[in-house]
Amino acid sequence: MIRQKFPLLSIAAAKIGSLQVRNRATVGGNICTARPAGDTIGPLLAYGAKVQLVKGKENRWETLEKFITGPGKTTKKEGEVLAAIIIKPFADNTGVSYIKYGVRKAMEIAMVSITTSLTFDGNKCQAASIVLGAVGPTFIRSIDAEESLRSSEVTLSVAEKAAELAAACCIPITDVRASAEYRRELVRILTKRGIMEALSQYQNSQDH
C-alpha cells in the first residue's frame, strides 16, 4: 500500500542505513531525531505531513514543517510521545522523484537529498513540491523553484531555471564531507535531474 499510495516514502525508506537498521528503525524515530539529512523527512514534507503528540490524556497536532526547528531540535515537550503521522496521497496525475546523494550505497548519510513531486494537467505542471535536504539547518521547501514550474510545460530549460532557483535558496555548510559550494552545485544538478525524473514517471504512467 505504501509503495502504491506513497511512493516517495517507500523509495526514501529503502535508502535508510542498512537492511539491519531498516528492520529496527521507525519513521517516527527518523522524524524525532530531526536530522537535516533524515531520509523520510523530505518525502513526508512533500506529502504535507502532520504529527500527533500525546502526553497522558492530552494530545496536539502540528505540521511537520513547524515540528522540526533545527538540527536535532523539535517542538516535542517533555513527556510527549509522537503517536501518529497523517499524510495525504498525491493526485494520480503526479510524477515523483527522490534522490539521495552520497559516496556509499549503504550506511550513508545524505550529502544532499532532493524530493520532487510534479502534478500535471495535461502537458502543464499544475502543482510542484521541491524539498531540499542536508543543505540547511532544517529541510527547505524551494518555493521559488516550485512557482517557476507551475503553469509551465516542463522542458529541460524550465527544469534548469527551477534548479538555479533551488540552488540559490539553500544554505549549506562546509564540513569534512563536502564544501558548501559543492553541495550547492549538487542541489542545482540533482534538482534538474529530479524534475526530469518526475516528468518521465508521469509520462510513463500515462502510456500504460
Phi, psi and omega in degrees: 000319180296316179299322183281314187270328184227065186300325179301318181293320178296315181298314183292319181298327180289348181260359181286130170045242181226177179303318181295317179297316182296333178281348179245334185286163176229157176296321178300321178294320178298322178291311188289337174288338171054042179274141180298346179252011181303125189293322184275348187291316179303308177300319179297322176295320179297327178275006178068040187298143169238145181242145177256128179246128187237137173218106184063235179269357180269143174210152179215156179247145179215145175292146180299326180302321180274334183295318180269120186250347181179179179301114180073011184239135177222176177270008179297126182271163180302130179090349180279149177235136174285114189255334184204155176229130177247129175225154179246137179291155174288164172297157183299331182272047183237136172251145185228161175206138171231120180240123175246120181257125176204177183262349179239160181270345179214160180052040183246137172267132183302132170282324174208143170228145180230121176252125184230135168223136179231121176257130188248151168238097188069235181268354184256145179285122182268322180209150182219149173223125177230115183242125183258132180242150176068019178230032178182171180295334172224174176295148186240124169276122179274084184298318180298318179295319179298315182294328180292338181271332184298138179067014180251151168276119189285115176238176179298319181293323177294319178296321180295320178296315179297322180295321177298319179293322178295317180296326181289334186267349182277157182228069183286163176250164170260128176217193184293342184270329181189156176276162177299320181296320180294317179296320179296320177294322176299319178301316181298311183293314186284332175294316177301315180296318180297319179297315181291326176293318179296319177299314181297319179297318178298313181298319179296323180294330179284338181279344183254000000 
